[in-house]
């Protein structure tokens, strides 16, 4: 399984426009102005900042264009819709600041969960999730892209670490890894819905509880 590397920004949603995204094509391979990485960065940064300050519903592509100092057409050459842009920005943010793999199961799982929480808080992610669910009937693309670019890759990171632990004999062979992934992420959502901020050290506590339940039976006794 290919898993996005920690410490590296993803470029989900940024590679579909071809080499001439910043200018008209003249017909030849590589013709026209090459796409500007600086503009990509500015647009994604502006989108995340507006998501955090305005929320998904109240922000617009015109606002993003003004904040990034580009034209609205420049954005449309890269991302077709607001949902496309926002989920690409969230994908680029995912795990960008997390520490590299350490080889220690507990440390790696805790780092992934802490990065997840930091990302959610930075972009008002719980409100975004609520918007995605509320708009599912009218804008199904938003929830679909959020799942594909942020939710499922995050789960894949956690599962990858658990699979390595399984191979090393740290957890039992019949462990349900998908259920374990849900159990790792669940405490954050549960605390939020209960109206309380995540407790200090929640990520490490969640990891300890899940790993305790996954240990080989001979160690549980």
C-alpha positions as CSV (number, residue, x, y, z in Angstrom):
1,X,0.0,0.0,0.0
2,X,1.3,3.4,-0.9
3,X,0.9,5.9,1.9
4,X,1.7,9.6,1.8
5,X,5.0,10.3,3.6
6,X,4.9,12.2,6.8
7,X,6.6,15.6,6.8
8,X,5.7,16.0,3.1
9,X,2.8,18.1,1.8
10,X,0.4,16.3,-0.5
11,X,-0.4,17.8,-3.9
12,X,-3.9,16.2,-4.2
13,X,-6.0,18.1,-6.7
14,X,-3.2,20.1,-8.2
15,X,-2.0,18.0,-11.1
16,X,-4.9,17.9,-13.5
17,X,-4.4,21.1,-15.4
18,X,-1.4,20.4,-17.5
19,X,1.7,22.5,-18.1
20,X,-0.1,25.5,-19.6
21,X,-2.4,26.3,-16.7
22,X,-1.3,29.9,-16.3
23,X,-1.6,30.8,-20.0
24,X,-3.1,29.8,-23.3
25,X,-1.7,26.9,-25.1
26,X,0.0,27.5,-28.5
27,X,-0.5,23.9,-29.5
28,X,3.0,22.4,-28.8
29,X,4.0,20.2,-25.9
30,X,5.1,22.5,-23.0
31,X,4.1,25.6,-25.0
32,X,2.7,28.6,-23.2
33,X,3.6,29.9,-19.8
34,X,4.4,27.1,-17.3
35,X,2.3,26.8,-14.2
36,X,3.5,28.9,-11.3
37,X,4.1,27.0,-8.0
38,X,4.1,30.4,-6.2
39,X,0.6,31.0,-7.4
40,X,-0.5,27.5,-6.4
41,X,0.9,28.1,-2.9
42,X,-0.7,31.5,-2.6
43,X,-4.1,30.3,-3.6
44,X,-4.1,27.3,-1.3
45,X,-2.9,29.4,1.6
46,X,-5.6,32.0,1.0
47,X,-8.2,29.3,0.7
48,X,-7.2,27.8,4.1
49,X,-7.1,31.2,5.8
50,X,-10.6,32.1,4.5
51,X,-11.9,28.7,5.5
52,X,-10.7,29.3,9.0
53,X,-12.1,32.9,9.3
54,X,-15.3,32.7,7.2
55,X,-16.2,29.0,7.0
56,X,-17.0,27.1,3.8
57,X,-20.4,28.6,3.1
58,X,-19.5,32.3,3.5
59,X,-16.2,32.2,1.6
60,X,-16.0,32.6,-2.2
61,X,-13.6,32.1,-5.0
62,X,-13.6,35.8,-5.5
63,X,-12.4,36.3,-2.0
64,X,-9.7,33.7,-2.5
65,X,-8.5,35.4,-5.7
66,X,-8.3,38.8,-4.0
67,X,-6.4,37.4,-1.0
68,X,-4.0,35.4,-3.3
69,X,-3.6,38.4,-5.7
70,X,-4.6,36.4,-8.7
71,X,-7.5,36.4,-11.1
72,X,-10.5,34.2,-10.5
73,X,-9.8,32.6,-13.9
74,X,-6.4,31.6,-12.6
75,X,-8.1,29.6,-9.9
76,X,-10.5,28.0,-12.3
77,X,-7.7,26.8,-14.5
78,X,-6.4,24.8,-11.5
79,X,-9.6,23.8,-9.6
80,X,-13.0,23.5,-11.1
81,X,-15.1,24.4,-8.0
82,X,-14.9,25.8,-4.5
83,X,-15.2,22.2,-3.2
84,X,-12.3,21.1,-5.4
85,X,-10.1,24.0,-4.2
86,X,-10.9,23.6,-0.5
87,X,-10.3,19.9,-0.4
88,X,-7.1,20.2,-2.4
89,X,-5.9,22.8,0.2
90,X,-6.8,20.5,3.0
91,X,-4.9,17.7,1.3
92,X,-1.8,19.8,0.9
93,X,-2.0,20.7,4.6
94,X,-2.3,17.1,5.7
95,X,0.7,15.9,7.7
96,X,2.8,18.8,6.4
97,X,4.2,19.6,9.8
98,X,4.2,16.1,11.4
99,X,7.4,14.5,12.5
100,X,8.9,11.8,10.2
101,X,8.4,8.1,10.9
102,X,10.1,7.0,14.0
103,X,9.6,3.2,13.9
104,X,7.8,3.3,17.2
105,X,4.2,2.3,16.9
106,X,2.9,4.4,19.8
107,X,4.9,7.5,18.8
108,X,3.8,7.4,15.2
109,X,0.1,6.8,16.0
110,X,0.1,9.7,18.5
111,X,1.8,12.0,16.0
112,X,-0.8,11.3,13.4
113,X,-3.7,11.9,15.8
114,X,-2.1,15.2,17.1
115,X,-1.6,16.4,13.6
116,X,-5.2,15.5,12.7
117,X,-6.5,17.5,15.7
118,X,-4.2,20.5,14.9
119,X,-5.5,20.5,11.3
120,X,-9.1,20.3,12.3
121,X,-8.7,23.2,14.7
122,X,-6.8,25.4,12.3
123,X,-9.5,25.2,9.6
124,X,-12.6,24.9,11.8
125,X,-12.8,21.4,10.5
126,X,-15.8,20.2,12.6
127,X,-17.9,23.0,11.2
128,X,-16.8,22.0,7.7
129,X,-17.8,18.4,8.4
130,X,-21.2,19.6,9.5
131,X,-21.5,21.6,6.2
132,X,-20.5,18.6,4.2
133,X,-23.1,16.5,5.8
134,X,-25.8,19.1,5.6
135,X,-25.0,19.8,1.9
136,X,-24.7,16.2,0.9
137,X,-28.0,16.1,-1.0
138,X,-27.2,19.4,-2.8
139,X,-23.4,19.3,-3.2
140,X,-22.4,15.7,-2.9
141,X,-19.1,16.5,-4.5
142,X,-17.9,18.3,-1.4
143,X,-18.3,15.3,0.9
144,X,-16.9,12.9,-1.7
145,X,-13.8,15.0,-2.2
146,X,-13.3,15.5,1.5
147,X,-13.4,11.8,2.1
148,X,-11.1,11.0,-0.8
149,X,-8.5,13.7,-0.1
150,X,-8.4,14.0,3.7
151,X,-10.5,11.4,5.6
152,X,-9.4,8.2,3.8
153,X,-5.7,9.2,3.5
154,X,-5.6,9.9,7.2
155,X,-7.1,6.6,8.0
156,X,-4.6,4.9,5.6
157,X,-1.8,6.5,7.6
158,X,-3.1,5.0,10.8
159,X,-3.8,1.6,9.2
160,X,-0.3,1.5,7.7
161,X,1.3,2.0,11.2
162,X,-1.0,-0.7,12.6
163,X,-0.1,-3.1,9.7
164,X,3.6,-2.6,10.5
165,X,2.9,-3.4,14.2
166,X,1.0,-6.5,13.1
167,X,3.9,-7.7,11.0
168,X,6.2,-7.1,14.0
169,X,4.0,-9.2,16.3
170,X,3.0,-6.2,18.5
171,X,-0.7,-6.8,17.9
172,X,-2.6,-10.0,17.5
173,X,-3.2,-11.6,14.1
174,X,-7.0,-11.4,14.2
175,X,-7.2,-7.7,15.1
176,X,-9.8,-5.7,13.2
177,X,-7.6,-2.8,12.0
178,X,-10.4,-0.8,10.5
179,X,-12.2,-0.8,13.8
180,X,-9.0,0.1,15.5
181,X,-8.6,3.1,13.2
182,X,-12.1,4.3,14.1
183,X,-11.4,3.8,17.8
184,X,-8.3,6.0,17.5
185,X,-10.1,8.9,15.8
186,X,-13.3,8.5,17.8
187,X,-12.3,10.3,21.1
188,X,-11.7,13.6,19.3
189,X,-15.1,13.7,17.8
190,X,-16.8,12.4,20.9
191,X,-15.3,15.1,23.1
192,X,-16.2,17.8,20.6
193,X,-19.8,16.6,20.4
194,X,-20.0,16.5,24.2
195,X,-19.1,20.2,24.3
196,X,-15.6,19.8,25.8
197,X,-12.3,20.5,24.3
198,X,-10.1,17.5,23.7
199,X,-8.3,16.6,27.0
200,X,-4.6,17.3,27.2
201,X,-2.8,14.1,26.1
202,X,-6.0,12.6,24.5
203,X,-4.0,11.3,21.6
204,X,-1.6,9.3,23.7
205,X,-4.4,8.0,25.9
206,X,-6.4,6.9,22.9
207,X,-3.4,5.1,21.4
208,X,-2.7,3.3,24.7
209,X,-6.3,2.1,25.1
210,X,-6.4,0.8,21.5
211,X,-3.0,-0.9,21.6
212,X,-3.9,-2.5,24.9
213,X,-6.9,-4.1,23.3
214,X,-4.9,-5.3,20.3
215,X,-2.0,-6.9,22.1
216,X,-1.5,-10.7,21.6
217,X,-3.6,-12.6,24.1
218,X,-0.6,-14.0,25.9
219,X,0.4,-10.4,26.8
220,X,-3.1,-9.3,27.8
221,X,-3.1,-11.9,30.6
